[in-house]
Amino acid sequence: MKIRLMTAALAALMVGSLFGATRTEAIREKLASGDRDYVFVIMHRGDWRNFPENSKGAILSSIRLGADIVELDVHMTKDGRFILNHDRTLDRTTTGKGKVCDLTLAEIKQFKMRDKDGKPTDYNVLTLEEALELTRGKVLINIDKFTLHPKEILDAVAAVGALKEVLVKSTLPIEKAKELFGPYWAKVESGELLYMPVAHISAGKGYRPFAAGVVPGYLAAEPRRSSMYEVCFNNPADVPEAIAAIKAAPGSPRIWVNTLWDSISGKHSDRAALLDPDANWGWWLERGATMLQTDYAAEMIVYLMQKGRRNF
């Protein structure tokens, strides 16, 4: 509780220092800057350790804690609406049963969300539009599961004037990504819509995109080069080659790392960081990561503040 109160108070001070700009605008400006000291904290499914994942409570708590980006998952309902839910089914996350795509929004709204222990709460499932209204001007949203319905999701985001409030990503080569985005790729090119390529460097994924020193279709692509890359590592030995490839790209793109679990964080994960933050979160900072997705945002933010890496 003490850590949460400390981070919330410091986050409020930081928001107050943005000189009239919305916090989302300030975060975007910081992302576009050459500042590699500030470390962006991304909350995985919101503050799910204290509220149901992808819920209103999880989102609002993320904002209070001072997260820069909140990762949320979306799926399409039977009647073409988008709701926040990680799984294809509602069984684990709500009091309902069945696939999201087999139920209407009205049917899903009757269910209550479950917390991490499976207990029902008073929270109802949110639509994507409701989530964007909660976060507008306060924090960026990373829409996960985006590639399931890319155009429809972007249509929904554009309809509420929130294209500048979101970040989307994919593992696709850039030419395939252009096809996926359709007319929205022009928004990526202009910088209005934030897009991030993802590279998995893991035997479990079946390929190593950095094996030749570049990410095929990404780092070698023209005319646009991304300003940020998400990389998922299994073997720590793969890290130096991959980091060197990104740093050598024009503009020195930002590096996004998921410290959620060992298999995607080069065995330097949140759980290990709770025991030894310098050897795990600090390990990634030493290698140039400036965007960290975590399940332990309160603890991470306090650590980063102690290291002077959260000064806006």
N, C-alpha and C positions, 0 to 999 in steps of 0.2 A: 504493500500500500504506500509506503514511504517513497519508493522509487517512482510509482505512478504519479503521486502528487508533485514530486520534484520535476518530472519531465513535463507534466501538464503546465506547471507554472512557468517553466522556461520556454515552453512552446508559445505561451501567451505573450511573453516578452518579445519573442522573435517575430510573431505576427504584428505586434505593435510597432516594429521597426521598419516596416515595409513602405513607409512614406506614401500612404494613400492607395497604392496598387493593391489589387486583390492578391491574396496569397498564391493562388494558382498562377497568376501572371508573373509573380516574383519567382516562383519555382521554375517556370519555363525560361525566364531570363537567365536564371542561374544555370540551368541545364545547357543553354546555348553559349554560356560564357567560357572563358579559358580557365576558370577557377577549378583546380584539381585538388584543392584542400578540403572543400566542403564535401561531405559524404551524404548522399540521399538515402533515406530509409524507406523501404517499401514494406507494407504490412500485408502478409499473406492471408487472404480471405477476411481481412479486417482483424479486429481484436477478438479472435475466436476463442481464446483461452478464457475470456471473461464474459463473452456474449455468444449467441449462436453465430456460426460462420455466415458471412454474407448478409448479416442482418442490419437493421437500423442501428441497434446498439453497438454492434461491432464497427460500423462505419463512424459513428459519432465519437466513439472512444478513440479510434485511430486519429481523428482530427485533433481531439483534446491532447493526445500524447505527443503530437507534433510530427506525425508521419508526413512525408512528402508525396508519396504515392500509395494508393490502396489498391491491391489486386482483388478483383471480383470476378466471379464466374457467371456466365450467362447460358441459358438454354431457351429454346423456342417452345411455346405452348401449342396446343392443337389449333388455337385460333390466331396464331401468328404473332403473339406478344412475347416479349423477352422478360424472363424473370431471373433473379439471382439464385443460383443453385449450382453446387459443384458437380453433383452426380447427374447421370441421365435419369435416374429415378428419384422419387421423393422419400423413399423408405427410410433412409438413414437420417436425413436432415429435418424431416417434418413428421407430423402425426398422420400424414396421408400415405397412400400406397400407389405404386404405378409409375410409368414413365411420364416425364414432363410433357413430351410430345403427344401423349394420348389424352391429356386433360386440358380443359379451357382455363383461362386465367381466373374466371369466377369460381370454378371448382377448386383451384389451388388456393385461392384466397381464404377458403374456409378452414384450411389447416393451420396449425400452430407449428412454429419452428422448434426444433430440439437443440439443446446445448451440447457441449462436447461429451457429456456423460450420457446423452440420450434422453434426458428429461425434458418434457414439454415446457415451453415458456409462453409468455404473453405476446411474443413477436409473430407477426404475419410475414409471409414471403413478400419481398419487394419486387416491383418491376424495375427494369433498367432506368426508365424515366424517373421513377421515384428516387432511385439512388442518385442520379445525376442532380436532382433538385437539392438533395441533402448536401452534396459535395461542391456545388457550384461556387466558384471563387475561393474555395478553402483548401482543396487538395486535388491532385491529379488522380485519375482512375485508370488502372491498367485492366482492360477487358480481356479476361482469359476465355478460352474456348471460342475466340473470335473467328477462327477460320472455318467453323461449322456453318456460319451464315454471314459471311463478311459484308456483302452489300446491304442486306436487310438490317444488320446491326448498325452500320454507318448511316443508313437512311433514318433509323430511329434516333440516333445521336444528333444528326443534322437537323431533324425536325424540331428539336428543342434547343437548337443553337449552341450545342455543346462540343463541337468538333475540337475546339482548342482545350477542352477539359479532359481529354482522354489520350491514352497511349495504347497502341495495338502492336502486335508482333506476330511473326511466323517463322517457321524453319525453312520456308521455300526459297529457292534461288530467285534473284531479283526479277527476272523476266516472268516467272510464274506469279510472283507477288503482284506485278503490274496487272496481269490478267485478273487476279483475284480482286483487286481493288477497283478495276474498271475506271470510271470517271473520277473516283476519289483519289487516284494516284496523283492527279494534279495538285490536290491538297497536301499530299506528302511532299511533293517537289517544292511547293511554295513554303513549306514549314508550318502551315496551319494545323495539319494533322501529324502527330508524332508517331513514327513507325520505327520499330527495332527488329532487326534480324536476330534469330536465335540459332546458336550452334551447339550441338551436343557432342562432346568429346568423350565417348563412353562406349565400351564394347557392347553394352546392353542395347545401344541404339544402332549398332551395326555399321557405323562409319565414323571416320575421324576427319572432319572438314578441314582441319588445320594441317593435315599431313604434308601438304605441298607448300606450307608457309602462308597460304591465303585461304580464305573461305570462298570456294567456287561460287560464282554468281553474286557474291557480296563484295569482298574487298577488291576483287578484280573488275567489278562492274563499273560501267560508265553510262551516263554522265554523272549520276548521283552516288555519293558515298554516304553511308549512314553516320550519324553523330554518336551512335551508341550501339553496343552489341551485348546480347545476353549469351553467356557461355556456361555450359553445364559440364563439370568435370567429375570423373570417377577416380582416375589415377593422378595423384599430385605431380607425377613426372611429366604429364602432358602440359602442365601449366606454363612453364617458361616459353615454350615454342608458341603457344597460342597467344599469350600476352604480348610477346615480341611482335607477332604478326599484326595485332591490333594497333599497338603503339606506333608501328611503322607506317600505318595508313595515314593519308592526308587528314589534317585536323586533329590528330590524336584522339580518336573516338573514346567515349566513356565505356567502361567495362561494368556490366551488370552481372552480379554473382548471386546465386541462391544459396544461402547458408542454412537451408531448411533441414537437410539430412545429408549424411556422408556421401551417398552415391552420386550426388550432383554438385558437391562442394569440395571435391578433392580431399574428402575426409577432414575438413575443417568446418564443422557445422555448429549450429546454435547450441546443441546440447554440450558439446565439448567446450564451447566458448563460455558457458555459464560457470565452468570450473576454472578455465584459464583463457580469459578473453584475449590477451596479447598473443597467445600461441595459435589462435583460431581467427577471430575477427581481425586482430592485428596482423596476422599472417597475410590476409587478403589486402589489407591497407598497404602493407609493404610492397605488394606486387601491383599496385596501381588501380585496384577496384575502387570506384567512387559511387557505386549504386549497389546496395545490399538488400536483398529481400529476406525477411526474417519472420519467425514466429514469436520472437521475444523482443519486440520493439522497445519497450520501456527500458529494459536492461541494456540494449544496444545503444540507445540514445544517450543514456547516462555515460556509458563507456566512451562514446564518440565525443561528448562534451568534455570529458576529462582529458581527452587527447587533443582538444582544440580543433576538432573536425566538424563542428556544427555551427560555425560562425557565418551568418548570412551576410 
